[in-house]
Amino acid sequence: MRADTTGDVFNVGTGTATSVNQIGDMLCSRISPAMECAHGPERPGELRNSIADITKTTNHLGYKPKYRLRESIDDVIEWIKESS
């Protein structure tokens, strides 16, 4: 682990690819299981997948993801409901 990281930029995430459609499906299934999630056509410039390269963060800070998105989405939904 590197000691001086002042001014460095680090990616934080799971290191696992997640598509916009996967996130939408996770949210729909948890918020309203009876609701069918609608997928529209891809928009110009839209990302298909999002994945954080956490190599630098792991090497320099010893970071290791503790949670997976699928396992944590319920906590996020609950936080949004409580904040509304």
N, C-alpha and C positions, 0 to 999 in steps of 0.2 A: 504494500500500500504506500502510495506517494504522500509525503508530508505537505508540500506546498502546492495547493491547488487553487490559490487565489486567482480569480479572473478566468479560470477554466470553465468551459461549458460541458455539462454532462447530461446525457439522455437517461431518463428514468422510465422504466416500463417493465413489461414481462419478458421481452425478447421473443415473443410469439406473435406471428402475423394474425391480424383480425380484420375481416372485411367489414365495410359499412353495413352490408346486408346481415352479417352475423350479429353485429351489435343491435341492429333493428329487430331481428328475430328474438334475441335475448330479452330486450325490453318489452316487446309485445307479449311474449309468453308469460312474463312475470307481472306486467301491469294489468293485462286483460286477456287471460288465456283463451277466451271465446273469440277474441278479435283476430281477424286474419291480417297479417302484416302485408301491406301492399308495396311492391317494388316497382319503381318507375324506371324509365330508360336512363342509362348513364349520362351524366352531364359532362360537357367539355371541361377538361382540367380536373375532374373529380378523381380522387385517389381510390384505387380498387382495394388496396390493403394498406394497413398501417402497422408498421413494425419498428420498434425502437432498437437501434443497435446499442446495446448496453455493455459492449466489450470494454470501452474506456472506463465506464463507471465501475464495472466489476474489478478491473485491473488496478485502478488508482484508489478507489474508495472501499473496495471489498463488498460492494453492493450485491445482494442476491435477492431476487423477488420473493416475497413471503406469500403473496396472494395471486391468484389467477383472476382474470376479468370475470369469467363465468361464475366463480365462487363469490365474488365481491359485489356483483351488480345489485343484489338485494339490499345491501347496506347503502348503496348510492341512492336507490329508489326510496328507501325509508328516510334518508337524510333530506331528499327533495320534498317529500311529503311533510316532514316536520318543519322545514324552512318556509313552506308556503303559507 
